[in-house]
């Protein structure tokens, strides 16, 4: 594929990631602080909406396979996404639980329809195995740029957080429109999957019955939880173990920038040794980084900065290689692209929920209280933040090695 087409495809990944960060990170604080909704009510609404969102993804993928033309589905999905983000980040002063439920439903539905079909389109767009890796790397690279922009712009646009988010929503809409024009208007081929006439839910069972897909999904799930646990606990770790909460932005920026910068490297490594072995190498980098982090203590900010860059390097492998392996698997069949990516997105969202459900209660059970200085509790925080991911990544690496010849890639 020409480089300009690879880049044009990837551009839409920027606003999709741009939208996801404030929905997951800023919305709880916005509705609890600025609108005065009870925190328990906000949490209950978010939990219910996220469960429904995750469960709906395989169904959206299944029904997307029954339609013709991924680009049209992407375009239709972007409309409720844009409206939903505007409603979420610019709520009226009288907004309550009903407004939040409706806005989340619209935004989540639009995001899922657009993102699942965007991923499935990319899997069929690339004619070769190497091109499939390049396409995924382009999408995820632009996505990381979108995450960094969404994280930094609210503070630059206004001093008040609510005003910054309201301004962010106004920035998001033209960015979404421009990216949609570049990707949907400049990339010439639609997905060649055709329309599936399989009975409803039949394709969901069929794709899950493929052994190679089940194995890939299992490794992806275990490795994804390993990445989501530190994402859930990193701010606690920086505040109470490293003691440098004022540098949290720097640490997170180093992580994401290293991830984005590493994408061309992982494309080159995959070309040389194959995607499965390259992914395994990325897991080993992550294991070494978090094993080092487990031994840090107060004042080790420089060491933690290096760890953030190393784990960001591993992030590049996690973002690029598993979807590229899935695309290789789909190249061997002629149906079920949307159903596969529906399950894929279900696992991605379930990982975040499981990580929070695992890590935070475990910290409480071990006696950790945010801001506390009890040495045993701080050691427990370090074990959860760094030790649990090491164990899970080791399990994922062992599974990947065991199934390395059964992933749909023979290299």
ROMI-221876 format. One record per residue (C-alpha): x, y, z. Coordinates in steps of 0.5 Angstrom, whole numbers, padded with zeros to 4 digits, always signed. Layout:
N
XYZ...
//
This chain:
411
+0000+0000+0000+0002+0007-0001+0005+0011+0005+0000+0016+0004-0006+0011+0004-0004+0008+0010-0003+0015+0014-0010+0017+0011-0013+0011+0014-0010+0012+0021-0012+0019+0021-0019+0017+0024-0016+0014+0030-0014+0020+0033-0021+0023+0034-0024+0016+0036-0018+0016+0042-0019+0023+0043-0027+0022+0045-0025+0016+0049-0021+0019+0054-0025+0025+0057-0031+0020+0057-0027+0015+0061-0023+0020+0065-0026+0027+0066-0034+0025+0066-0034+0022+0073-0031+0028+0076-0035+0033+0071-0042+0031+0073-0040+0030+0081-0036+0036+0082-0039+0041+0077-0046+0039+0077-0047+0036+0084-0049+0029+0082-0048+0024+0088-0042+0020+0087-0045+0014+0088-0050+0015+0083-0045+0018+0078-0041+0011+0079-0048+0007+0078-0050+0010+0072-0043+0009+0069-0042+0002+0071-0049+0000+0068-0047+0004+0062-0040+0001+0061-0043-0006+0062-0048-0005+0057-0043-0002+0052-0038-0008+0053-0044-0013+0052-0047-0010+0046-0040-0010+0042-0040-0017+0039-0048-0016+0037-0046-0009+0034-0040-0013+0030-0045-0019+0028-0050-0014+0025-0045-0010+0022-0043-0016+0018-0050-0017+0015-0049-0010+0012-0045-0008+0006-0040-0003+0006-0036-0001+0012-0035+0006+0010-0042+0008+0011-0043+0005+0017-0037+0008+0020-0040+0015+0017-0047+0014+0021-0043+0012+0027-0039+0018+0027-0046+0022+0028-0048+0020+0034-0041+0020+0037-0040+0027+0036-0047+0029+0039-0046+0025+0045-0039+0028+0046-0042+0035+0046-0048+0033+0050-0043+0029+0055-0038+0035+0056-0043+0041+0055-0049+0039+0059-0054+0044+0062-0054+0046+0069-0060+0042+0070-0057+0036+0067-0058+0030+0072-0058+0022+0072-0063+0022+0066-0058+0027+0061-0052+0023+0063-0055+0016+0061-0058+0018+0055-0051+0022+0053-0047+0016+0055-0052+0011+0051-0051+0016+0044-0044+0017+0045-0042+0009+0047-0047+0007+0041-0044+0011+0036-0037+0010+0038-0038+0002+0038-0041+0002+0031-0035+0007+0028-0030+0003+0031-0031-0004+0030-0033-0002+0023-0026+0002+0022-0022-0004+0025-0026-0009+0021-0025-0005+0015-0017-0004+0016-0016-0012+0017-0019-0012+0009-0016-0006+0007-0009-0008+0007-0007-0013+0001-0001-0017+0005+0001-0019+0012+0007-0013+0012+0001-0008+0010-0003-0010+0015+0002-0009+0021+0003-0002+0018-0004+0000+0018-0005-0002+0025+0001+0002+0027-0002+0008+0023-0009+0007+0027-0006+0006+0034+0000+0012+0033-0006+0017+0031-0010+0014+0037-0004+0016+0042-0003+0023+0039-0011+0023+0040-0010+0021+0047-0004+0026+0049-0008+0032+0046-0015+0030+0050-0011+0030+0056-0007+0036+0055-0012+0041+0051-0017+0042+0057-0012+0045+0061-0009+0050+0056-0016+0052+0053-0019+0054+0060-0017+0054+0068-0023+0052+0070-0024+0044+0069-0031+0044+0067-0030+0050+0062-0024+0047+0059-0028+0040+0057-0034+0045+0054-0028+0048+0050-0025+0041+0048-0032+0039+0046-0032+0044+0041-0025+0043+0038-0027+0035+0038-0033+0036+0033-0029+0040+0027-0023+0035+0028-0028+0029+0028-0030+0032+0021-0024+0033+0018-0021+0026+0020-0027+0023+0017-0026+0027+0011-0019+0025+0010-0020+0017+0012-0027+0016+0009-0026+0021+0003-0018+0019+0001-0018+0012+0002-0020+0008-0004-0023+0001-0002-0028-0001+0002-0028-0007+0006-0029-0013+0001-0033-0018+0006-0039-0017+0003-0046-0018+0007-0047-0024+0011-0054-0027+0011-0052-0032+0017-0058-0032+0023-0057-0027+0028-0052-0029+0033-0050-0035+0029-0043-0031+0027-0042-0030+0034-0041-0037+0036-0038-0039+0029-0032-0034+0030-0031-0036+0037-0031-0043+0035-0025-0042+0031-0019-0045+0035-0014-0039+0033-0018-0034+0034-0020-0036+0041-0012-0037+0043-0011-0030+0041-0017-0027+0044-0014-0031+0051-0007-0028+0050-0010-0021+0049-0015-0022+0055-0009-0024+0060-0004-0019+0057-0009-0013+0057-0011-0014+0064-0004-0014+0066-0003-0007+0062-0010-0005+0065-0008-0006+0073-0002-0001+0073-0007+0004+0069-0012+0004+0074-0007+0005+0080-0001+0009+0077-0003+0015+0080-0003+0012+0087+0004+0009+0086+0007+0016+0083+0004+0020+0089+0005+0015+0095+0011+0011+0093+0015+0015+0089+0013+0021+0092+0012+0026+0086+0005+0027+0084+0007+0033+0081+0011+0030+0076+0005+0025+0074+0004+0029+0068+0011+0028+0065+0011+0021+0067+0004+0019+0063+0007+0024+0057+0013+0020+0057+0009+0013+0057+0005+0015+0051+0010+0019+0047+0015+0013+0048+0009+0008+0045+0008+0012+0039+0015+0013+0037+0016+0005+0038+0011+0004+0033+0015+0004+0027+0020+0000+0031+0015-0006+0032+0013-0006+0025+0021-0007+0023+0021-0012+0028+0015-0016+0026+0018-0016+0019+0024-0019+0021+0022-0024+0026+0014-0025+0025+0009-0022+0029+0008-0027+0034+0016-0027+0036+0016-0019+0036+0010-0019+0041+0013-0024+0045+0019-0019+0046+0015-0013+0047+0012-0018+0053+0019-0019+0056+0020-0012+0056+0014-0010+0060+0016-0016+0065+0023-0013+0066+0020-0006+0067+0015-0007+0072+0020-0012+0076+0024-0006+0076+0018-0002+0078+0017-0006+0084+0023-0005+0088+0022+0003+0087+0022+0008+0093+0021+0015+0095+0025+0019+0091+0026+0015+0085+0023+0019+0080+0029+0019+0075+0028+0011+0075+0021+0011+0074+0021+0016+0068+0026+0011+0065+0021+0005+0067+0015+0009+0064+0019+0010+0057+0021+0002+0057+0013+0000+0059+0011+0005+0053+0016+0002+0048+0012-0005+0050+0005-0001+0049+0007+0000+0042+0008-0008+0041+0001-0009+0045-0003-0004+0040+0000-0006+0034+0002-0013+0034-0005-0017+0036-0010-0013+0032-0005-0015+0026-0005-0022+0028-0012-0022+0028-0012-0019+0021-0008-0024+0018-0013-0029+0021-0019-0026+0018-0015-0026+0011-0016-0034+0011-0023-0033+0012-0029-0029+0008-0034-0028+0014-0034-0025+0021-0030-0019+0021-0035-0015+0025-0036-0021+0030-0029-0022+0031-0027-0014+0032-0034-0014+0037-0031-0020+0041-0024-0016+0041-0027-0009+0043-0031-0013+0049-0025-0016+0052-0022-0009+0051-0027-0006+0055-0028-0012+0060-0020-0011+0062-0021-0004+0064-0027-0006+0069-0024-0013+0071-0017-0009+0073-0021-0004+0077-0025-0009+0080-0019-0013+0082-0014-0008+0084-0018-0003+0088-0021-0008+0092-0014-0012+0093-0011-0005+0095-0016-0004+0100-0016-0011+0103-0008-0010+0104-0009-0004+0108-0007+0001+0103-0011+0008+0104-0009+0014+0099-0004+0019+0102-0002+0014+0108+0005+0013+0109+0004+0006+0113+0010+0002+0110+0007-0005+0109+0001-0001+0105+0006+0002+0101+0009-0004+0099+0003-0008+0098+0001-0002+0093+0008-0003+0089+0006-0011+0089-0001-0009+0086+0002-0004+0081+0008-0008+0079+0008-0015+0081+0001-0017+0079+0002-0014+0072+0009-0018+0072+0005-0025+0074+0000-0024+0068+0005-0022+0063+0009-0028+0064+0002-0032+0064+0001-0029+0057+0008-0030+0055+0008-0037+0056+0001-0038+0053+0003-0034+0047+0010-0039+0046+0006-0045+0047+0001-0043+0042+0006-0039+0037+0005-0044+0031-0003-0044+0032-0004-0037+0031-0005-0036+0024+0002-0034+0023+0007-0040+0021+0014-0035+0022
//
